[in-house]
Amino acid sequence: MPERTPADAGARQLHLNAFLMSTGHHEASWRLPESDSFAGTQVAHFQQLARTAERGAFDSIFFADSPVLHGDVRQRPYGTLEPTVLLSAIAAVTKRIGLIATASTTYNDPYNLARRFASLDHISGGRAGWNVVTTAGEAAARNFSLEDQPAHWRRYERAAEFLDAARKLWDSWEDDAAVGDKAAGVWADSSRVHPINHTGRYFRIQGPLDVPRSPQGHPVIVQAGSSEDGKDFAARYAEAVFTAQQTLAEAQRFYADLKRKTAAVGRNPEHIKILPGIVPVIGSTEHEARRLEKQLDELIHPEHARKQLAGVLRVSPESLPLDAQLPEDLPSEDAIEGAKSRYTLIVELARRERLTVRQLIGRLGGGRGHRTFSGTPEQVADAIQEWFEKGAADGFNIMPPVLPSGLDTFVDHVIPILRSRGLFRHQYSGRTLREHYGLPRPENGIAPADSAEAAETERAVPAAV
């Protein structure tokens, strides 16, 4: 790819997040001799990964999460730590890198999550981000006293009200409410702390939050759904979007559509960063990269992977012979109440490339539908630059197939190439995640009360015990 000239030094630059997952994103990464099979519950492992990503000046690290034990624990490490707790430990050993955790709007309440993310933002000095998910699957529902998952549209309807309520809670303290006036004996100006009195279809919340407004005002809102409901939700709320796209053309269509939807609801399209996932398998030569990819794919348990694929496609494993292509009579996307966009991506990938089930399992083993790219550091940088400069991405969610080696290699060998081409920062210029993304700090959405309302507020809010 052509390098930028010095005149391009002030041009648009990449945003990079490190998506961290125990021993790596590849299904079989834990089986490599150098992998620590128990890394997923070791705080020191993730602290070191975060320091590596910070050394590379990544915008953030990111943890996925789900309130359910996915998969067969015999086949790979599935135990995970709750991400906001883990990120609090990581905040203590890092200074600049953003900290993004996933949390579900379907199986939480706004007050608890608003408090948790405001707390993380305070703990980290303004580096918190919330990846908002609606959580698909019957298994999660059964962990929360439900027989079945709520309908797809209902999960997004609840999520919209959830975000509205959370933002009110974050704004329930004005920025200058806490004064700490020792001489007057006044810690906070109570007229600047407001109940939110939210009443909606799903929630009734008095407020205010018991955490003062955090350094960023609101934690950065991230979203990862790519269905039509997901895109509409992202256009209204998201400031960064993690998405799975397999081809340049698909990524360009998604990028243009979401930017258009964002503008249509009155938001600045530059204030939503679109970050496709990429699984970079890196070698000093193409042959070495292909060899590592082959080594990992050969360690996949085909029957386990076939069972997982059958679950995504809502068919029986027996209907997916390993050396045949996908059956023609698969359900339509409209019939899927789970991860609609990921379902469609997988089916279209298999149809487009005429993959057998065995080949499809190999393609999904590295990133569960995210783009896998094998090559030298220069070729990986070329792939990133092409999508970035051709209107397909504002940056990438980097998903190392093996950890920690995959992240080390990316930081040590790919980042310097991106920097030499004028595509990525040499060092942080800001301290908050919003500053890394070039996002404004939200204004407080709750108007100050007049004197009569303030007096009513004083009576309505119980005194702390």
N, C-alpha and C positions, 0 to 999 in steps of 0.2 A: 504494500500500500504506500502511496506517496506520503512523505512527511510534510508537516506544516512548515511554513516559512516563518522567520522571526516576526513578520507582520501579523501573523496569526496568534501571537502570544496571548492576546486578550480575548481570544475566541472562546466559545462555549466549551466546557470541559466535562469529562465523564464523572458520573457518580458511581461508586463501587461499594457494595455491601458484601460482607462475608457471612454466608449462611452456614452456620456451624451445626454439625450433627455427629455426636460421639466419635466414632472412628472414621467417619466420612460418609459421603452420600451413596457410594456404590453399595449395593445389597450385600456384597461379599467382602467388603473392606476389612471387617473384623477378623477374617480368616487368614490374612496375610501374616507372615511370621513376625513382622515388626509392630503389628497393631496390639494395643492393649485392650483386651476384650471387655474390660470393666471401666473404660474411660468415661462412659456416659454418666456416671454418678460421681466422678472425681472433679471437685471444684478446681484443683490446681491445673488440671488438663485444660479446662476452658479459660482459666486466667492466662495461661501461657499463650493459647491461641489468640486471645484478645490482644495481648501485648504484641504479638506478631502482626496482626491486622493493623494495629495502631502504628507500628513501625512503618508499615506501608501507606499510612495516611488514608486508610479506608474511611468512608463516611460513617459506617456503622458495622456492628455485628448483629446478627439476627437469629432468633431461635423460634422454630415452629413449636406447636404444642397442640394437644388434644386431650379432652377429659375421658379418655378411653385407652385401654391397652390394645394397640393394634397388632394383628398378626400372631404368629406362632412363636412363642419365646424359645422354642427349641432351635429355631433356625437363624436368629440374629439377635443382637442386643436391642431390646425394646424399652427397657426401663429408662425413664427420663426424669430429670429434676424440674420442679416448677420454675418457669423461666424468670419471673420477676424476682424471685428469691435468689436465683443464680446470678442474675445481672446486678443485684445489690452487692454481692461478693466481688463481682468483676469490677464494679465501679470503684471499689477501694484500691485497685491496683492499676487503674488506667486514668488518664487525664482528659483526653480529647474525643476519643472515638464514641460514636453514638451507640445506644443500647436499645434494641428493639425486641420486644417480647410479644408473643401471640396470646390472645385471650378471647374467649367466645362470648358473644352477646346472647346466645341462646341459653347458656347454662351458668349465667352469673347475673348479678343485679348491678345497676349503674352506680350506686353509691360505693359498693365495695371496690369495683374496678377503678372508678374515678379516684378514690382515695389511694389505691395501690400505685397507680401510675403517677399521680401527683407526688407521692412519697419518693418513688424512684427518680423523678425529675429533680427533687430537692437533694436526694442522696448523691446524685451524679453531677450536680451543678448545671443541669439543663441539657442532659443528653438522652432523655427517654423518648421512646417511640412505642406506639401500640399498633400491632398488626391485628386488625379487627377481622374476625372470622365468625361465620354463622354455624359452623360445625355440622357436617353431614353424617348420617349413619344411625341405624337403629341401636347399635351397641352403646353409643353415648347417651341416647335418650333413656335407656334402661338403667344407666347409672344415676339418673336424676328422677326416678319414680315415674317415668313415662313409659307407656307401652310401645310407642312408635315416635319417630322424629316428626316435628312439625313440618308442614308443607314448605317447599322451597320459598314461595312468595311470602309466606307468613314469617319465616325466619328473617328475611330481609326487611319486612315491615317492622318487626320487633327491633331489628338492628338500627333502623333509622331513628326510632324513638329513643332507643338506648343512647345513641350518640348525641342526640339533642339534649337529653337529660344530663349526660356526663359533661357536656360543654357548659351547661348552666351551673353545674356543681363546681367546675374549675373556676368559673367566673363569680362564684358566690362571695369571694373575698376580692375587694379591690386591691390593686397593687400596693397602695400605700396604707392599707388598713392597719398593719402592725407597725406601731410607732416606738415602742419600748421606752416611753418617757418615765424614767426613774423618779425625777423630781416631782412630777405630778401624780405618780403612782398609777399611770395608765399604760397598760401593755399594748392594747389595740383600740382603735376607734370603732366602737360598736356600730356606729351609723354607716360604716363602710363594709359591714359584713351582713349579707342578705340571705334570707330564706329564698328558695327558688319556687316553692309551691307548685311543683310540676304535677299535672294531672293529665293522663293520656289513656290510651287503650290498654297498655300493658303495665304502666308504672304510676304510682302516686308517691311523690317524694317531697318532703318538706324542706330539707336542707337547713342551714348551709353545710358545706363540707367542713370537716374538722381539721383540714390541712390548708394553710394559707396558699394563695396563688403562687404557682411554682415558677422557676426561672424562665421557662419558655412560654408561660401563660397557659398553653395547652401542650401536652406531649404531642409529638408529630404523629399524625394518623396515617397508618399504612393499611392497605387492603390487598387481598390476593385472589379475589374471585373474578373470573373472566366471562361468566355467563352474561346474558343481557341484564338480568337483575343486578349482577355484580358490577357491571360497568355503570349502570345508572347510579348505584350506590357510591361507587368510586368518584364519579363526576361531581356528586354533591358533597362528599366528605373527605376523600383521600388526598393526601399530600405526597404520597409515594405509592406506587402500585407494583407488586411483585407478580409477574405473569409468566406462563409457560408458552413458548412459541417455538415451532420447529423449523420454519422456513422464513427467509427474509420477506417474502411477499406477505405471508400471514402476519408477521410482526409489523410490517408497514401499515397494513389495514387496521390492525388493532390500535396501533399508535395514533393514526389519523382519526379513527372513530372516537377514541376516548378523549383526545384533545378537543374534538368538535363538541362532544357531549359536555365537557367541562365548560367550554365557552358558552354553550347554550343555556346553562343554569346561572350565568352571570359571574363565573369565576375566571381568573387569569389562567390560561392553559399552561403558562410557565410555572405555575405554583402546584403542578402535579407532575411528579417525576416517574416515568415509566421504565421499569427495570426488569427485563426478562432474565430468567435463570439460565446459566450456562455451566456445564460440568466440564472443566478443562482437564483432559488427560495429557500431561506434559512430559515430553522426553527431550533429551538433547538432540535426538534425530527423530524423524518420522517413524523409523523402524522401532526405536525404543518406546515411543509412545504407543504404537500399535501392540507391542509386546506386553506392556503393562495392561492395556485394555483387554487383551486376550486372556491374560492371567486372571484378571478379576472376573471376567465373564465365565471362565471355566469353573470358577468356585461357586457359582450360583446353583442352588438346589432347584432343578427344573420343576419338580412336582410342587414344591412350596410356592415358587413363583407363579406357576399355572393356577394354583388355588387363589392367590392374591389377584391375579388378572381376572379370574372368573367373578370374584367379588365385585370388582370395579364395573364389569360388563353386565352384571346381574344375570349370569347364566351359570349352569353347573360346570364344574371342571371337566366332566366327562365329555362335554360338548366342544372341548377345545383340544383336539389331538395335536401333539407337539409339532408334528411335521406337516400339518395342514394349515391353510390360511383361515382367518376368522370366518365363522359361518355367516351366511347372508342374512339370516333372520334375527339379527340382534335387535334389542329394543331401540326405539327412537330416543333422541335426547329429551323430548317432552315427557317420556315415561320415567325418566330418571329423577329421583328426588334428592340424590346426593350431589356429588361434585360434577355438575352438568358439563362445564367447560373442559375439565380434564377427561371425562368420558369421550367427548367428541374429538379431542386432540388425539387420543390413543387410537380410536377407530379410524380416523382419517389418515394417521401415520401408517397404520397397517395396510389400509386399502391403497394409498398412494404408492407405496413402495412394494406392494405385493409380498409382504412379509409372512412367513410362517409363524405359528405361535411361538416356536422355539426362538426364532430370530427376533420377534417382538419382545419377548422376555429379556433377551440380551440388550436390546435397545433401551428398555425401561429400567434395567438393573442399575444403571448409573445415576439416573435422576428422576425416575418416576414420571416421565413425560417431558421434562426439561431437555433442552438441547445439549447433547454431548458432543464435544469437539476434541479430537485427538491430533496432536502435532507438536511442533517445536514452539518455544516461547515466541518467536517471530510470527509463526502462523496463528497462534492464539491471539496475539495482539492484532494481527490483520483482521481476524474474524470479528473481534470486538469493534475495531475501528470502522469496518464496513457497515455494520448495523447502526452504529452511532451516527455516522455521517450520511446515511441514506434514509433517515427518517423512520427508523424502526425502534430506537431506544434512546433514553437519556443517560443510560448507564446500564450496569448489570448487577445481578445478584450472583456472586461467585460461589459455586457449590463444589468445593474440592472433593474428588472421589475418595481420597484417602487423607486422613488427618493423623498427625500434623504435617506430614511431608508435602501434601498437595498445596497447602497454604504457604508453607515455607518457599516452595518452588515458585509459586505465583508472585509472591512479594519480592523474592530475590532476582527473578529472571524476566517476568512479564512487566511488572510495574516500571522498571527502569526504561523499557522500550516505550511504553505509553508516555512516560515523562519526556523522553527524548523527542517524541513526535508532537509535544505540546498538547497532549490530550488529557493529562492528569496532573494534579497538584504535586509539588515537591514537599510541601509541608502544610499543616493546617493554618488557615488565616483566622478562624473563629474558634469559639469554645463550645458552642451548643450545636445540637444536631440540626436545628433550624438554620443556623449560619452555614453549616456544611452544605446543606441543600439549597441555600439561597432563598429561604422562605421567610416571609414576614412574621413577626410576633403578633398573635391575634389580639385585637382590641377586646376589652372587657365588654361582653354583650349584655350585661345587666346594668340598666341605667341607675344612677344614684337615686335613692329615695328622697322625697321632700320631707319636710320636718314632721308632717302628720303621719306619713307612712313610716318614717323612722321610729316614731313613738310606738306605732302599732307593732313594728318589728321587735322593739325592745320587749314588749309584752308577749310576743308570739314565740320567741326563741328562749327555750329553757336555759337557766344558768347552769354552767358546768359544775359538776359535783366534785 
